[in-house]
Amino acid sequence: MSEHRRQRVVLETARHRITGEVILPAEGVRTRLSDLLNREGIAFIAVVDADVTGHDGSGPVHHDFIAVAREHVQIAYEGEAEPLS
């Protein structure tokens, strides 16, 4: 069994919608997106396989990796989880 899983997420900032995946533990503590967003000492959220769309209608632009400043996230929600192989 894998120790981690990819969680599909959407993060909204004042200017962008970022759709991609974050890596979370498969079991135990800190398995939820809310745990990641509330974790102390984390300034940036690592998002892989990310599509960034501007609220002005620009994009989407694909990035293999993007770091999103946690303090800029206004809305966050989950999609379907995928186990890491």
ZIGI-V577302 format. One record per residue. N is the residue number from 1. NEAR is the number of other C-alpha atoms within 8 Angstrom. D_LAST is the distance of its C-alpha to the last C-alpha in Angstrom with 2 decimals. Layout:
N;NEAR;D_LAST
N;NEAR;D_LAST
This chain:
1;2;9.00
2;8;7.04
3;7;10.01
4;11;9.27
5;13;8.72
6;12;9.97
7;13;13.41
8;13;15.45
9;12;18.89
10;12;22.33
11;12;24.54
12;12;28.21
13;10;30.65
14;8;34.33
15;8;33.73
16;10;30.14
17;12;27.37
18;11;23.89
19;11;21.02
20;12;17.48
21;12;14.55
22;12;14.83
23;8;12.51
24;13;13.70
25;11;13.46
26;10;11.94
27;7;15.31
28;6;18.75
29;5;20.70
30;8;20.03
31;10;17.44
32;7;19.46
33;9;20.21
34;6;23.79
35;9;22.95
36;10;21.52
37;8;24.60
38;6;26.99
39;7;25.73
40;4;28.69
41;4;28.61
42;7;26.01
43;7;27.86
44;8;25.03
45;12;21.86
46;9;19.08
47;12;17.82
48;11;15.44
49;10;15.79
50;14;19.16
51;11;22.18
52;13;25.47
53;12;28.46
54;11;31.88
55;9;33.96
56;5;36.70
57;6;34.93
58;7;33.53
59;7;30.09
60;8;27.32
61;7;26.22
62;8;22.58
63;10;21.18
64;7;17.87
65;9;18.71
66;9;21.57
67;8;23.02
68;10;24.99
69;9;27.92
70;10;27.52
71;5;31.29
72;8;31.27
73;12;28.91
74;8;31.24
75;7;28.99
76;9;25.30
77;8;23.46
78;9;20.05
79;8;18.51
80;6;15.70
81;8;12.64
82;8;9.09
83;9;6.33
84;7;3.79
85;3;0.00
